[in-house]
Amino acid sequence: MPKKTFHHVGLRAFEPQPDEDYVAPSDCWVTHPKKSLHRIEYLRYGENSPISEEFRNAPHVAYTVDNLDEHIAGKEVYVGPFDVGYDPPFARVVFTKEDGLFVEYMQFYPGRTWFTEDDEAAANDSKEPSGARR
């Protein structure tokens, strides 16, 4: 079985959240899960989002992987794959549906990260309990 590492849990938000970033392919604003004590990513959808209500209203669990294709082979792909981030993007992402649960797989591009160094340091210093891992 290919290696995967827990990254976050995604939950729907209806109100703007602090430090949201816009994801154009899904017309959605997302928060940085590393800035959350419990590794929560809040997703707030625009009115033109192509994402189904079924997905919007369900939580998802996300993992980082080294090879996206290995993790989605033979699975029901629900959304994607698509690039996330600004120019250049930081990751290639796909959502699957497995055992009734939406699962996100994220393959980060080498040398790129979701957070800037300043954001990452602030998140580590103020939000993560001692001994917590990314």
N, C-alpha and C positions, 0 to 999 in steps of 0.2 A: 504494500500500500504506500503510495507517495506521501511524503511528509507534508503536514499542514500545521500552522500555528494560529491559535486563537487571536483574533484582532479586536472584534467588538460585537455588540448586539445593536441592531438598528430598530428604532421605534418611531412611529409617526408623531409629528408635532403639528399643531394647528396655528400657533402663534410664532412670530419671529423669535429666533434664539440668538444669544450672544455669539459672535464670531462665526456666523454662517458663511459657507462658500457655495457658489452656484455651480451646479452640474448641468450643463446645457443639454446633453442627450436625453435626460429624463425630466427637464424643466423642474428641477428640485434644488432646494437649499439644504445643505447638510452641515452638521457640526463636527468638530474634531473629537473622535472618541477618546483620544489620549488625554484630553483636557477634562474628562469626566472620571470621577472617582470609580465608577462601576463600568467604565469602558462602553458607554452608551453613545451611539450616533443618533442624533435626532434628524429626521427627514421631514421637510415641509414642502409640499408639492404646489407648483403653479397651476393655474387653470388650464394650461395647454399641455400638461404632462401626458405623455402617452402610456404611463404606467397604470395598470388596472387597479380598481378599488380593492380587489382581493389582495393584491400585493401591498398597497398603501396601508391597509388596515392590519396587516399581519407583521409580527416581529420577524427579523431575520438574524442569523448568526453569520459572522464573517471570519474568514481565515486568510492568512497570507500563505502563498505557495510559490515554489520555485518555477513550476511549469504548469501554466493554466490548462493546457490541452490534456495533460495527464489526469487532472482532477475532474474534467467534465466529460471525458470519454464515456459514452454509454448512458449518460444522465440526461434527464429532461431539462434542457436549457430554457429558462423562462425569460430572461432579458440579457442581451449582449451576445458576444463580448463587445465592450466599448472602452475607449480611453477616457481616463479621468484626470482632471487637472488643467492647468493653463498651458501655454506654449513654452516649453514642451510639457506633455502630460507626465504624471508621476507613476501611473499604474494602468494596467489593463485589467478590466473587471468583468465578471460574468455572474449572473444569478441562476441558480438551479432550483428545482423543487425536488426534495428528497424526503420520503416518508411524511409527506404533508407539511414539511417545513421549508421555508425559503432559506437558501444557503448562498452566501456571497463568497467568491474566490477572488483574491486580489494578487496579481503578480506585479510587484514593484519593478520599475525600470532601474537598472544599475545606476547608483549615484544620485538617485532622486528620492525624496521623501515627502510625505503629505505635509509635514510641518516644516517651517523655517527653523533654523537652529535656535533662534530666540524664543519662538513659540514652544518648541520641544523642551527647552530648559525650564521655561516658566511652568509648563504643565508638570514636569517631573518634580519641581520644587514645591508647588502649591497643591497639587491634586492627588498625587500617588502616595499611598501609605508606604512606610519603610519596607523595603524588600520586594515591592511590586515590580513586575516585569512588563515590558512592552508587549 
